[in-house]
Amino acid sequence: MPQFDLKLVLLVFGIAFLVVLLTRKAIRKVKKDQEIQEKSPKNKLPVAKLKLSEEQFNKSWKSLSYLLLLAAAGNLYMVYTASQAAISSGLFFFWVDAVFSLIAAVAAFLIWRTRQKTWVYIYFGFILIPIAMFMSFKGPGFKESALIHLFPLVLLYFVLKPVWDNLKN
């Protein structure tokens, strides 16, 4: 007579239960979405995005733009850590990281100063180069460094999302 391991039986039962439960939930959601689509008018026009007034833009920029300076400070911290790592290990890509992080910090400051979309694109380009470089290396700590470089981009997104349409081209 074969012996059944209780843990294995419970694991199989749990997985099967989750599959059934999640499938049932997905079916209910699809049916609900179909009912909503049938009830809503088909010829509805999409809502146009409203541009902020100059006063609203200045108020939003004043309250959010300090996050850009925080992103610049984060990039300067990356310059410090990359230069320390380059000095201790002697690896060239840490110097590359330090240079691009410094340029990104300057670009973040210039976004804050000039309010131009051009500097946003420049910042984005210079911050992506170290991220791509660290993602391509194998070894401990490189993937984490790439993730750390993403945090200033998140700050940039939170600052620029509400005011993007009002920035100068």
Protein Blocks (a to p, Z undefined) as FASTA:
>chain_A
ZZddfklmmmmmmmmmmmmmmmmmmmmmmmmmmmmmmmpcfklccdddddddfklmmmmm
mmmmmmmmmmmmmmmmmmmmmmmmmmmnopaklmmmmmmmmmmmmmmmmmmmnopaklmm
mmmmmmmmmmmmmmmpgcehklmmmmmmmmmmmmmmmmmmmmmmmpcZZ
